[in-house]
């Protein structure tokens, strides 16, 4: 009987790690060739110049106009798209049978929003926590209830 392959994705807004569990007794193996990193830039690095200024409706004074979008948030959503692209490619290549998502809550929502129905059906657990700082051994212990490690 073929062992059930489970991918575990550990992600936040700037880094995603992909790990594989090949069945009981195999633990988690990092798939280093799939790791994604993005420079975590703050808004001042993403927006090229100062906010615009406009006249006040009640007189000659001026005030700043806030940008219409949060650039940091947009970058996080783009990064979530890259994570989903990796997941969809893995699914197409039959690289996994089950999927466990561990991500910061907003990133988890962004990933789930972009996943196809077929990929969503593979999810056996999702953990709304940022565990990118955990070692593989700590992750194995933490996710033991979801995996046969």
TIMIDREN-273348 format. One record per atom (N, C-alpha, C, CB): x, y, z; atom name; residue number from 1; residue in three letters. Coordinates in nm, 3 decimals. Last residue first. Glycine has a CB too. Example, Ala and Ser with C-alpha at 12.3 -4.5 7.8 and 13.67 -1.06 7.14 Angstrom:
2
X:Y:Z:name:resi:resn
1.285:-0.225:0.708:N:2:SER $
1.367:-0.106:0.714:CA:2:SER $
1.290:0.003:0.787:C:2:SER $
1.408:-0.060:0.572:CB:2:SER $
1.319:-0.569:0.780:N:1:ALA $
1.230:-0.450:0.780:CA:1:ALA $
1.320:-0.330:0.780:C:1:ALA $
1.131:-0.447:0.905:CB:1:ALA $
# end
This chain:
149
X:Y:Z:name:resi:resn
0.354:1.103:1.241:N:149:UNK $
0.498:1.122:1.236:CA:149:UNK $
0.566:1.019:1.323:C:149:UNK $
0.537:1.264:1.281:CB:149:UNK $
0.087:1.153:1.104:N:148:UNK $
0.138:1.028:1.158:CA:148:UNK $
0.290:1.035:1.147:C:148:UNK $
0.080:0.901:1.081:CB:148:UNK $
-0.056:1.469:1.201:N:147:UNK $
0.026:1.383:1.117:CA:147:UNK $
0.058:1.251:1.185:C:147:UNK $
0.155:1.453:1.081:CB:147:UNK $
-0.194:1.608:1.389:N:146:UNK $
-0.247:1.611:1.253:CA:146:UNK $
-0.177:1.512:1.160:C:146:UNK $
-0.234:1.751:1.196:CB:146:UNK $
-0.055:1.582:1.624:N:145:UNK $
-0.195:1.542:1.626:CA:145:UNK $
-0.259:1.540:1.486:C:145:UNK $
-0.274:1.636:1.717:CB:145:UNK $
0.197:1.689:1.556:N:144:UNK $
0.181:1.547:1.577:CA:144:UNK $
0.037:1.499:1.576:C:144:UNK $
0.244:1.509:1.705:CB:144:UNK $
0.269:1.952:1.535:N:143:UNK $
0.170:1.901:1.439:CA:143:UNK $
0.144:1.752:1.452:C:143:UNK $
0.216:1.931:1.299:CB:143:UNK $
0.462:1.980:1.735:N:142:UNK $
0.342:2.064:1.738:CA:142:UNK $
0.231:2.005:1.650:C:142:UNK $
0.375:2.207:1.692:CB:142:UNK $
0.664:1.800:1.657:N:141:UNK $
0.596:1.783:1.786:CA:141:UNK $
0.463:1.858:1.787:C:141:UNK $
0.686:1.832:1.901:CB:141:UNK $
0.730:1.911:1.408:N:140:UNK $
0.688:1.771:1.417:CA:140:UNK $
0.611:1.747:1.546:C:140:UNK $
0.810:1.677:1.408:CB:140:UNK $
0.815:2.164:1.488:N:139:UNK $
0.695:2.150:1.405:CA:139:UNK $
0.640:2.008:1.411:C:139:UNK $
0.725:2.188:1.260:CB:139:UNK $
1.048:2.098:1.624:N:138:UNK $
0.938:2.162:1.698:CA:138:UNK $
0.807:2.150:1.620:C:138:UNK $
0.971:2.311:1.724:CB:138:UNK $
1.195:1.993:1.408:N:137:UNK $
1.164:1.907:1.524:CA:137:UNK $
1.048:1.966:1.604:C:137:UNK $
1.289:1.891:1.615:CB:137:UNK $
1.222:2.216:1.243:N:136:UNK $
1.147:2.100:1.195:CA:136:UNK $
1.107:2.008:1.310:C:136:UNK $
1.229:2.022:1.092:CB:136:UNK $
1.163:2.514:1.445:N:135:UNK $
1.250:2.419:1.375:CA:135:UNK $
1.164:2.301:1.327:C:135:UNK $
1.368:2.371:1.467:CB:135:UNK $
0.970:2.812:1.403:N:134:UNK $
0.985:2.678:1.461:CA:134:UNK $
1.084:2.595:1.378:C:134:UNK $
0.848:2.607:1.470:CB:134:UNK $
0.920:3.044:1.268:N:133:UNK $
1.040:3.042:1.352:CA:133:UNK $
1.064:2.906:1.417:C:133:UNK $
1.030:3.149:1.459:CB:133:UNK $
0.675:3.009:1.148:N:132:UNK $
0.794:3.007:1.063:CA:132:UNK $
0.923:2.998:1.145:C:132:UNK $
0.798:3.131:0.976:CB:132:UNK $
0.421:3.006:1.252:N:131:UNK $
0.519:2.916:1.312:CA:131:UNK $
0.646:2.906:1.228:C:131:UNK $
0.458:2.777:1.330:CB:131:UNK $
0.153:3.184:1.309:N:130:UNK $
0.280:3.204:1.239:CA:130:UNK $
0.386:3.120:1.309:C:130:UNK $
0.320:3.355:1.235:CB:130:UNK $
-0.163:3.020:1.282:N:129:UNK $
-0.051:3.070:1.363:CA:129:UNK $
0.070:3.087:1.275:C:129:UNK $
-0.020:2.973:1.481:CB:129:UNK $
-0.413:2.860:1.226:N:128:UNK $
-0.394:3.004:1.207:CA:128:UNK $
-0.288:3.062:1.301:C:128:UNK $
-0.526:3.077:1.228:CB:128:UNK $
-0.394:2.569:1.056:N:127:UNK $
-0.358:2.623:1.186:CA:127:UNK $
-0.330:2.772:1.167:C:127:UNK $
-0.233:2.548:1.248:CB:127:UNK $
-0.589:2.321:0.909:N:126:UNK $
-0.526:2.452:0.896:CA:126:UNK $
-0.510:2.511:1.035:C:126:UNK $
-0.608:2.547:0.803:CB:126:UNK $
-0.605:1.997:0.762:N:125:UNK $
-0.599:2.083:0.880:CA:125:UNK $
-0.543:2.219:0.840:C:125:UNK $
-0.511:2.018:0.992:CB:125:UNK $
-0.640:1.889:0.517:N:124:UNK $
-0.689:1.810:0.630:CA:124:UNK $
-0.684:1.890:0.760:C:124:UNK $
-0.606:1.682:0.645:CB:124:UNK $
-0.700:1.972:0.188:N:123:UNK $
-0.662:2.027:0.319:CA:123:UNK $
-0.725:1.941:0.429:C:123:UNK $
-0.708:2.175:0.333:CB:123:UNK $
-0.801:1.885:-0.050:N:122:UNK $
-0.686:1.811:0.004:CA:122:UNK $
-0.648:1.857:0.145:C:122:UNK $
-0.566:1.826:-0.088:CB:122:UNK $
-0.991:2.069:-0.123:N:121:UNK $
-1.038:1.938:-0.079:CA:121:UNK $
-0.927:1.854:-0.017:C:121:UNK $
-1.100:1.863:-0.196:CB:121:UNK $
-0.832:2.273:-0.221:N:120:UNK $
-0.900:2.292:-0.092:CA:120:UNK $
-0.950:2.159:-0.035:C:120:UNK $
-1.017:2.390:-0.107:CB:120:UNK $
-0.768:2.167:-0.471:N:119:UNK $
-0.662:2.183:-0.369:CA:119:UNK $
-0.724:2.200:-0.231:C:119:UNK $
-0.572:2.305:-0.403:CB:119:UNK $
-1.023:2.180:-0.591:N:118:UNK $
-0.953:2.051:-0.580:CA:118:UNK $
-0.843:2.057:-0.473:C:118:UNK $
-0.892:2.012:-0.716:CB:118:UNK $
-1.076:2.453:-0.588:N:117:UNK $
-1.161:2.362:-0.511:CA:117:UNK $
-1.091:2.229:-0.489:C:117:UNK $
-1.295:2.341:-0.583:CB:117:UNK $
-0.773:2.649:-0.554:N:116:UNK $
-0.878:2.585:-0.633:CA:116:UNK $
-0.959:2.493:-0.542:C:116:UNK $
-0.818:2.506:-0.753:CB:116:UNK $
-0.700:2.934:-0.348:N:115:UNK $
-0.688:2.791:-0.380:CA:115:UNK $
-0.804:2.741:-0.465:C:115:UNK $
-0.679:2.710:-0.253:CB:115:UNK $
-0.749:3.194:-0.266:N:114:UNK $
-0.697:3.174:-0.401:CA:114:UNK $
-0.689:3.027:-0.443:C:114:UNK $
-0.562:3.236:-0.411:CB:114:UNK $
-0.841:3.175:-0.003:N:113:UNK $
-0.921:3.249:-0.101:CA:113:UNK $
-0.878:3.217:-0.244:C:113:UNK $
-0.910:3.400:-0.075:CB:113:UNK $
-0.631:3.050:0.129:N:112:UNK $
-0.758:2.977:0.110:CA:112:UNK $
-0.845:3.043:0.002:C:112:UNK $
-0.836:2.970:0.243:CB:112:UNK $
-0.446:3.263:0.128:N:111:UNK $
-0.417:3.138:0.059:CA:111:UNK $
-0.546:3.063:0.029:C:111:UNK $
-0.321:3.049:0.143:CB:111:UNK $
-0.578:3.455:0.285:N:110:UNK $
-0.538:3.488:0.148:CA:110:UNK $
-0.512:3.361:0.067:C:110:UNK $
-0.413:3.577:0.147:CB:110:UNK $
-0.605:3.317:0.530:N:109:UNK $
-0.723:3.359:0.455:CA:109:UNK $
-0.692:3.389:0.309:C:109:UNK $
-0.783:3.482:0.519:CB:109:UNK $
-0.333:3.294:0.593:N:108:UNK $
-0.415:3.173:0.578:CA:108:UNK $
-0.542:3.205:0.498:C:108:UNK $
-0.453:3.114:0.717:CB:108:UNK $
-0.268:3.562:0.624:N:107:UNK $
-0.208:3.486:0.515:CA:107:UNK $
-0.288:3.359:0.488:C:107:UNK $
-0.061:3.451:0.547:CB:107:UNK $
-0.411:3.621:0.856:N:106:UNK $
-0.445:3.690:0.731:CA:106:UNK $
-0.388:3.617:0.611:C:106:UNK $
-0.394:3.834:0.734:CB:106:UNK $
-0.289:3.431:1.048:N:105:UNK $
-0.432:3.433:1.012:CA:105:UNK $
-0.467:3.504:0.881:C:105:UNK $
-0.508:3.497:1.121:CB:105:UNK $
0.004:3.263:0.934:N:104:UNK $
-0.053:3.376:1.007:CA:104:UNK $
-0.197:3.391:0.959:C:104:UNK $
0.031:3.508:0.984:CB:104:UNK $
-0.032:2.906:0.888:N:103:UNK $
0.002:3.041:0.844:CA:103:UNK $
-0.057:3.145:0.938:C:103:UNK $
-0.048:3.066:0.700:CB:103:UNK $
-0.030:2.598:0.770:N:102:UNK $
0.000:2.666:0.896:CA:102:UNK $
0.047:2.805:0.857:C:102:UNK $
0.109:2.588:0.982:CB:102:UNK $
-0.209:2.344:0.619:N:101:UNK $
-0.168:2.484:0.609:CA:101:UNK $
-0.147:2.541:0.748:C:101:UNK $
-0.273:2.568:0.531:CB:101:UNK $
-0.160:2.035:0.483:N:100:UNK $
-0.182:2.104:0.610:CA:100:UNK $
-0.126:2.245:0.593:C:100:UNK $
-0.114:2.029:0.731:CB:100:UNK $
-0.288:1.799:0.259:N:99:UNK $
-0.226:1.928:0.276:CA:99:UNK $
-0.261:1.984:0.413:C:99:UNK $
-0.268:2.025:0.165:CB:99:UNK $
-0.239:1.488:0.082:N:98:UNK $
-0.304:1.571:0.184:CA:98:UNK $
-0.224:1.699:0.202:C:98:UNK $
-0.316:1.495:0.319:CB:98:UNK $
-0.089:1.402:-0.127:N:97:UNK $
-0.226:1.355:-0.118:CA:97:UNK $
-0.307:1.440:-0.021:C:97:UNK $
-0.229:1.208:-0.074:CB:97:UNK $
0.153:1.539:-0.359:N:96:UNK $
0.096:1.517:-0.226:CA:96:UNK $
-0.047:1.468:-0.237:C:96:UNK $
0.102:1.646:-0.143:CB:96:UNK $
0.227:1.544:-0.622:N:95:UNK $
0.334:1.542:-0.522:CA:95:UNK $
0.283:1.518:-0.381:C:95:UNK $
0.411:1.673:-0.527:CB:95:UNK $
0.093:1.551:-0.871:N:94:UNK $
0.063:1.446:-0.773:CA:94:UNK $
0.173:1.431:-0.668:C:94:UNK $
0.041:1.314:-0.844:CB:94:UNK $
0.123:1.774:-1.023:N:93:UNK $
0.227:1.671:-1.038:CA:93:UNK $
0.205:1.553:-0.943:C:93:UNK $
0.365:1.732:-1.013:CB:93:UNK $
-0.089:1.926:-0.929:N:92:UNK $
-0.091:1.881:-1.068:CA:92:UNK $
0.008:1.767:-1.091:C:92:UNK $
-0.059:1.999:-1.162:CB:92:UNK $
0.008:1.983:-0.674:N:91:UNK $
-0.113:1.902:-0.690:CA:91:UNK $
-0.122:1.845:-0.831:C:91:UNK $
-0.238:1.987:-0.658:CB:91:UNK $
0.222:2.147:-0.733:N:90:UNK $
0.244:2.021:-0.664:CA:90:UNK $
0.126:1.927:-0.677:C:90:UNK $
0.272:2.046:-0.518:CB:90:UNK $
0.083:2.362:-0.848:N:89:UNK $
0.179:2.286:-0.929:CA:89:UNK $
0.206:2.150:-0.865:C:89:UNK $
0.311:2.366:-0.946:CB:89:UNK $
-0.062:2.449:-0.625:N:88:UNK $
-0.135:2.400:-0.742:CA:88:UNK $
-0.043:2.318:-0.833:C:88:UNK $
-0.196:2.517:-0.820:CB:88:UNK $
0.152:2.534:-0.462:N:87:UNK $
0.061:2.428:-0.419:CA:87:UNK $
-0.013:2.366:-0.538:C:87:UNK $
-0.039:2.482:-0.317:CB:87:UNK $
0.262:2.741:-0.614:N:86:UNK $
0.344:2.625:-0.579:CA:86:UNK $
0.255:2.507:-0.541:C:86:UNK $
0.441:2.659:-0.462:CB:86:UNK $
0.041:2.914:-0.617:N:85:UNK $
0.092:2.861:-0.744:CA:85:UNK $
0.179:2.738:-0.719:C:85:UNK $
0.173:2.970:-0.819:CB:85:UNK $
0.023:2.977:-0.346:N:84:UNK $
-0.084:2.898:-0.407:CA:84:UNK $
-0.037:2.839:-0.540:C:84:UNK $
-0.211:2.986:-0.430:CB:84:UNK $
0.252:3.135:-0.325:N:83:UNK $
0.240:3.012:-0.245:CA:83:UNK $
0.136:2.921:-0.308:C:83:UNK $
0.201:3.045:-0.097:CB:83:UNK $
0.182:3.345:-0.494:N:82:UNK $
0.298:3.262:-0.526:CA:82:UNK $
0.293:3.129:-0.451:C:82:UNK $
0.429:3.337:-0.494:CB:82:UNK $
-0.036:3.451:-0.353:N:81:UNK $
-0.057:3.397:-0.487:CA:81:UNK $
0.059:3.308:-0.531:C:81:UNK $
-0.074:3.510:-0.587:CB:81:UNK $
0.095:3.549:-0.131:N:80:UNK $
0.001:3.437:-0.113:CA:80:UNK $
-0.028:3.372:-0.248:C:80:UNK $
-0.131:3.486:-0.047:CB:80:UNK $
0.223:3.762:-0.255:N:79:UNK $
0.303:3.651:-0.205:CA:79:UNK $
0.215:3.528:-0.182:C:79:UNK $
0.374:3.690:-0.075:CB:79:UNK $
0.004:3.928:-0.301:N:78:UNK $
0.081:3.877:-0.415:CA:78:UNK $
0.162:3.755:-0.373:C:78:UNK $
0.174:3.986:-0.472:CB:78:UNK $
-0.063:3.984:-0.036:N:77:UNK $
-0.159:3.910:-0.120:CA:77:UNK $
-0.090:3.853:-0.244:C:77:UNK $
-0.275:4.002:-0.163:CB:77:UNK $
0.162:4.129:0.042:N:76:UNK $
0.131:4.002:0.109:CA:76:UNK $
0.035:3.918:0.025:C:76:UNK $
0.071:4.029:0.248:CB:76:UNK $
0.131:4.352:-0.123:N:75:UNK $
0.248:4.265:-0.141:CA:75:UNK $
0.225:4.130:-0.075:C:75:UNK $
0.374:4.332:-0.083:CB:75:UNK $
-0.102:4.462:-0.011:N:74:UNK $
-0.103:4.416:-0.150:CA:74:UNK $
0.014:4.322:-0.179:C:74:UNK $
-0.099:4.536:-0.245:CB:74:UNK $
-0.003:4.532:0.240:N:73:UNK $
-0.109:4.430:0.231:CA:73:UNK $
-0.116:4.373:0.089:C:73:UNK $
-0.247:4.489:0.272:CB:73:UNK $
0.172:4.736:0.168:N:72:UNK $
0.222:4.617:0.238:CA:72:UNK $
0.123:4.502:0.223:C:72:UNK $
0.247:4.648:0.388:CB:72:UNK $
-0.003:4.927:0.055:N:71:UNK $
0.094:4.857:-0.029:CA:71:UNK $
0.149:4.731:0.037:C:71:UNK $
0.208:4.951:-0.064:CB:71:UNK $
-0.326:4.989:0.079:N:70:UNK $
-0.216:4.957:0.169:CA:70:UNK $
-0.117:4.871:0.090:C:70:UNK $
-0.267:4.882:0.299:CB:70:UNK $
-0.471:5.256:-0.116:N:69:UNK $
-0.450:5.115:-0.084:CA:69:UNK $
-0.328:5.098:0.007:C:69:UNK $
-0.431:5.033:-0.213:CB:69:UNK $
-0.489:5.527:-0.148:N:68:UNK $
-0.614:5.451:-0.156:CA:68:UNK $
-0.596:5.302:-0.125:C:68:UNK $
-0.674:5.466:-0.294:CB:68:UNK $
-0.309:5.736:0.086:N:67:UNK $
-0.315:5.652:-0.033:CA:67:UNK $
-0.441:5.563:-0.031:C:67:UNK $
-0.188:5.564:-0.043:CB:67:UNK $
-0.455:6.038:0.215:N:66:UNK $
-0.402:5.904:0.236:CA:66:UNK $
-0.407:5.823:0.107:C:66:UNK $
-0.480:5.832:0.347:CB:66:UNK $
-0.354:6.361:0.167:N:65:UNK $
-0.451:6.262:0.124:CA:65:UNK $
-0.388:6.125:0.142:C:65:UNK $
-0.496:6.286:-0.025:CB:65:UNK $
-0.303:6.642:0.385:N:64:UNK $
-0.255:6.525:0.312:CA:64:UNK $
-0.370:6.433:0.277:C:64:UNK $
-0.149:6.450:0.393:CB:64:UNK $
-0.440:6.972:0.323:N:63:UNK $
-0.412:6.857:0.409:CA:63:UNK $
-0.371:6.738:0.321:C:63:UNK $
-0.536:6.820:0.496:CB:63:UNK $
-0.460:7.331:0.337:N:62:UNK $
-0.436:7.207:0.266:CA:62:UNK $
-0.415:7.094:0.367:C:62:UNK $
-0.315:7.219:0.171:CB:62:UNK $
-0.689:7.615:0.356:N:61:UNK $
-0.586:7.525:0.410:CA:61:UNK $
-0.578:7.396:0.329:C:61:UNK $
-0.616:7.492:0.557:CB:61:UNK $
-0.891:7.789:0.274:N:60:UNK $
-0.769:7.782:0.193:CA:60:UNK $
-0.664:7.682:0.245:C:60:UNK $
-0.707:7.918:0.186:CB:60:UNK $
-1.206:7.611:0.330:N:59:UNK $
-1.114:7.724:0.336:CA:59:UNK $
-0.987:7.699:0.257:C:59:UNK $
-1.080:7.755:0.478:CB:59:UNK $
-1.349:7.372:0.334:N:58:UNK $
-1.399:7.488:0.409:CA:58:UNK $
-1.303:7.604:0.414:C:58:UNK $
-1.433:7.446:0.548:CB:58:UNK $
-1.221:7.167:0.205:N:57:UNK $
-1.346:7.217:0.145:CA:57:UNK $
-1.398:7.343:0.214:C:57:UNK $
-1.452:7.109:0.150:CB:57:UNK $
-0.871:7.202:0.160:N:56:UNK $
-0.983:7.170:0.249:CA:56:UNK $
-1.109:7.231:0.188:C:56:UNK $
-0.958:7.223:0.394:CB:56:UNK $
-0.683:7.080:-0.116:N:55:UNK $
-0.741:7.191:-0.041:CA:55:UNK $
-0.856:7.141:0.045:C:55:UNK $
-0.790:7.301:-0.136:CB:55:UNK $
-0.435:6.820:-0.079:N:54:UNK $
-0.555:6.877:-0.140:CA:54:UNK $
-0.605:6.993:-0.054:C:54:UNK $
-0.665:6.769:-0.156:CB:54:UNK $
-0.155:6.621:-0.166:N:53:UNK $
-0.216:6.722:-0.081:CA:53:UNK $
-0.336:6.779:-0.156:C:53:UNK $
-0.114:6.834:-0.042:CB:53:UNK $
-0.026:6.281:-0.152:N:52:UNK $
-0.070:6.401:-0.220:CA:52:UNK $
-0.135:6.499:-0.122:C:52:UNK $
-0.167:6.366:-0.332:CB:52:UNK $
0.253:6.150:0.028:N:51:UNK $
0.110:6.154:-0.002:CA:51:UNK $
0.076:6.285:-0.071:C:51:UNK $
0.026:6.138:0.127:CB:51:UNK $
0.576:6.116:-0.132:N:50:UNK $
0.484:6.159:-0.026:CA:50:UNK $
0.339:6.151:-0.071:C:50:UNK $
0.518:6.301:0.016:CB:50:UNK $
0.666:5.823:-0.329:N:49:UNK $
0.676:5.961:-0.283:CA:49:UNK $
0.573:5.992:-0.175:C:49:UNK $
0.660:6.057:-0.400:CB:49:UNK $
0.653:5.542:-0.371:N:48:UNK $
0.765:5.619:-0.421:CA:48:UNK $
0.775:5.762:-0.367:C:48:UNK $
0.757:5.625:-0.568:CB:48:UNK $
0.608:5.276:-0.153:N:47:UNK $
0.545:5.392:-0.214:CA:47:UNK $
0.655:5.491:-0.249:C:47:UNK $
0.439:5.457:-0.117:CB:47:UNK $
0.778:5.091:-0.036:N:46:UNK $
0.694:5.049:-0.147:CA:46:UNK $
0.631:5.167:-0.222:C:46:UNK $
0.585:4.959:-0.097:CB:46:UNK $
0.903:5.202:0.179:N:45:UNK $
0.988:5.147:0.073:CA:45:UNK $
0.908:5.111:-0.051:C:45:UNK $
1.062:5.026:0.124:CB:45:UNK $
0.690:5.269:0.339:N:44:UNK $
0.773:5.378:0.288:CA:44:UNK $
0.869:5.331:0.179:C:44:UNK $
0.851:5.442:0.401:CB:44:UNK $
0.585:5.016:0.411:N:43:UNK $
0.515:5.102:0.316:CA:43:UNK $
0.603:5.212:0.258:C:43:UNK $
0.394:5.164:0.382:CB:43:UNK $
0.853:4.774:0.415:N:42:UNK $
0.752:4.858:0.481:CA:42:UNK $
0.696:4.955:0.378:C:42:UNK $
0.812:4.934:0.603:CB:42:UNK $
0.912:4.446:0.294:N:41:UNK $
0.929:4.590:0.283:CA:41:UNK $
0.818:4.662:0.358:C:41:UNK $
0.932:4.633:0.137:CB:41:UNK $
1.067:4.165:0.301:N:40:UNK $
0.956:4.225:0.376:CA:40:UNK $
0.980:4.376:0.381:C:40:UNK $
0.946:4.165:0.521:CB:40:UNK $
1.128:3.988:0.014:N:39:UNK $
1.176:4.095:0.100:CA:39:UNK $
1.057:4.157:0.170:C:39:UNK $
1.256:4.201:0.020:CB:39:UNK $
1.036:3.652:0.030:N:38:UNK $
1.009:3.783:-0.028:CA:38:UNK $
1.066:3.886:0.067:C:38:UNK $
0.856:3.806:-0.054:CB:38:UNK $
1.076:3.313:-0.054:N:37:UNK $
1.107:3.427:0.033:CA:37:UNK $
1.079:3.554:-0.043:C:37:UNK $
1.254:3.423:0.082:CB:37:UNK $
0.991:2.971:-0.050:N:36:UNK $
0.970:3.103:-0.110:CA:36:UNK $
1.006:3.211:-0.008:C:36:UNK $
0.823:3.120:-0.158:CB:36:UNK $
1.099:2.640:-0.118:N:35:UNK $
1.090:2.754:-0.026:CA:35:UNK $
1.076:2.885:-0.102:C:35:UNK $
1.214:2.758:0.065:CB:35:UNK $
1.146:2.431:-0.290:N:34:UNK $
1.016:2.498:-0.301:CA:34:UNK $
1.004:2.620:-0.210:C:34:UNK $
0.907:2.400:-0.269:CB:34:UNK $
1.386:2.320:-0.228:N:33:UNK $
1.374:2.377:-0.362:CA:33:UNK $
1.240:2.450:-0.382:C:33:UNK $
1.389:2.268:-0.467:CB:33:UNK $
1.344:2.206:0.026:N:32:UNK $
1.416:2.335:0.013:CA:32:UNK $
1.400:2.399:-0.124:C:32:UNK $
1.562:2.314:0.041:CB:32:UNK $
1.135:2.061:0.190:N:31:UNK $
1.151:2.064:0.045:CA:31:UNK $
1.214:2.198:0.009:C:31:UNK $
1.013:2.043:-0.031:CB:31:UNK $
1.215:1.892:0.487:N:30:UNK $
1.197:2.021:0.421:CA:30:UNK $
1.225:2.007:0.271:C:30:UNK $
1.288:2.128:0.484:CB:30:UNK $
1.030:1.640:0.631:N:29:UNK $
1.149:1.669:0.551:CA:29:UNK $
1.123:1.798:0.475:C:29:UNK $
1.183:1.550:0.452:CB:29:UNK $
0.917:1.506:0.932:N:28:UNK $
0.899:1.611:0.832:CA:28:UNK $
1.032:1.638:0.763:C:28:UNK $
0.844:1.741:0.895:CB:28:UNK $
0.876:1.149:0.986:N:27:UNK $
0.895:1.288:1.029:CA:27:UNK $
0.867:1.386:0.916:C:27:UNK $
1.036:1.308:1.081:CB:27:UNK $
0.840:0.878:0.945:N:26:UNK $
0.929:0.950:0.853:CA:26:UNK $
0.953:1.095:0.893:C:26:UNK $
0.872:0.946:0.714:CB:26:UNK $
0.652:0.745:1.095:N:25:UNK $
0.793:0.721:1.122:CA:25:UNK $
0.890:0.796:1.035:C:25:UNK $
0.819:0.578:1.109:CB:25:UNK $
0.397:0.734:0.848:N:24:UNK $
0.439:0.712:0.987:CA:24:UNK $
0.588:0.681:0.999:C:24:UNK $
0.357:0.599:1.049:CB:24:UNK $
0.465:0.950:0.562:N:23:UNK $
0.398:0.844:0.634:CA:23:UNK $
0.454:0.827:0.773:C:23:UNK $
0.409:0.714:0.558:CB:23:UNK $
0.609:1.159:0.459:N:22:UNK $
0.586:1.042:0.373:CA:22:UNK $
0.518:0.927:0.444:C:22:UNK $
0.715:0.995:0.316:CB:22:UNK $
0.572:1.492:0.466:N:21:UNK $
0.564:1.377:0.554:CA:21:UNK $
0.522:1.260:0.465:C:21:UNK $
0.463:1.400:0.674:CB:21:UNK $
0.747:1.785:0.379:N:20:UNK $
0.683:1.662:0.335:CA:20:UNK $
0.686:1.559:0.446:C:20:UNK $
0.750:1.607:0.209:CB:20:UNK $
0.711:2.142:0.361:N:19:UNK $
0.765:2.021:0.422:CA:19:UNK $
0.684:1.901:0.378:C:19:UNK $
0.766:2.032:0.577:CB:19:UNK $
0.794:2.462:0.271:N:18:UNK $
0.717:2.345:0.230:CA:18:UNK $
0.786:2.223:0.287:C:18:UNK $
0.704:2.336:0.074:CB:18:UNK $
0.763:2.793:0.385:N:17:UNK $
0.839:2.668:0.387:CA:17:UNK $
0.745:2.555:0.351:C:17:UNK $
0.906:2.644:0.527:CB:17:UNK $
0.771:3.130:0.305:N:16:UNK $
0.691:3.008:0.303:CA:16:UNK $
0.785:2.888:0.296:C:16:UNK $
0.590:3.007:0.184:CB:16:UNK $
0.763:3.469:0.397:N:15:UNK $
0.840:3.346:0.388:CA:15:UNK $
0.745:3.226:0.391:C:15:UNK $
0.944:3.337:0.502:CB:15:UNK $
0.600:3.693:0.427:N:14:UNK $
0.725:3.708:0.355:CA:14:UNK $
0.804:3.579:0.335:C:14:UNK $
0.810:3.805:0.426:CB:14:UNK $
0.367:3.651:0.577:N:13:UNK $
0.363:3.744:0.464:CA:13:UNK $
0.489:3.753:0.381:C:13:UNK $
0.331:3.877:0.514:CB:13:UNK $
0.406:3.298:0.628:N:12:UNK $
0.363:3.428:0.677:CA:12:UNK $
0.370:3.522:0.556:C:12:UNK $
0.454:3.480:0.798:CB:12:UNK $
0.368:2.940:0.651:N:11:UNK $
0.381:3.067:0.578:CA:11:UNK $
0.344:3.187:0.663:C:11:UNK $
0.294:3.064:0.454:CB:11:UNK $
0.420:2.613:0.585:N:10:UNK $
0.435:2.707:0.697:CA:10:UNK $
0.460:2.843:0.632:C:10:UNK $
0.554:2.666:0.796:CB:10:UNK $
0.261:2.332:0.477:N:9:UNK $
0.306:2.463:0.434:CA:9:UNK $
0.304:2.556:0.555:C:9:UNK $
0.217:2.519:0.318:CB:9:UNK $
0.313:2.000:0.426:N:8:UNK $
0.285:2.098:0.531:CA:8:UNK $
0.344:2.229:0.485:C:8:UNK $
0.344:2.053:0.671:CB:8:UNK $
0.185:1.733:0.244:N:7:UNK $
0.264:1.855:0.242:CA:7:UNK $
0.217:1.942:0.358:C:7:UNK $
0.251:1.931:0.105:CB:7:UNK $
0.193:1.388:0.271:N:6:UNK $
0.130:1.511:0.321:CA:6:UNK $
0.228:1.626:0.308:C:6:UNK $
0.085:1.496:0.468:CB:6:UNK $
0.120:1.085:0.126:N:5:UNK $
0.215:1.197:0.129:CA:5:UNK $
0.140:1.324:0.170:C:5:UNK $
0.285:1.215:-0.010:CB:5:UNK $
0.066:0.768:0.242:N:4:UNK $
0.001:0.896:0.216:CA:4:UNK $
0.103:1.007:0.232:C:4:UNK $
-0.120:0.918:0.311:CB:4:UNK $
0.217:0.489:0.077:N:3:UNK $
0.207:0.580:0.192:CA:3:UNK $
0.139:0.710:0.150:C:3:UNK $
0.348:0.609:0.251:CB:3:UNK $
0.052:0.220:-0.081:N:2:UNK $
0.128:0.343:-0.096:CA:2:UNK $
0.107:0.432:0.027:C:2:UNK $
0.087:0.417:-0.225:CB:2:UNK $
0.084:-0.118:0.000:N:1:UNK $
0.000:0.000:0.000:CA:1:UNK $
0.088:0.124:0.000:C:1:UNK $
-0.095:0.000:0.121:CB:1:UNK $
# end
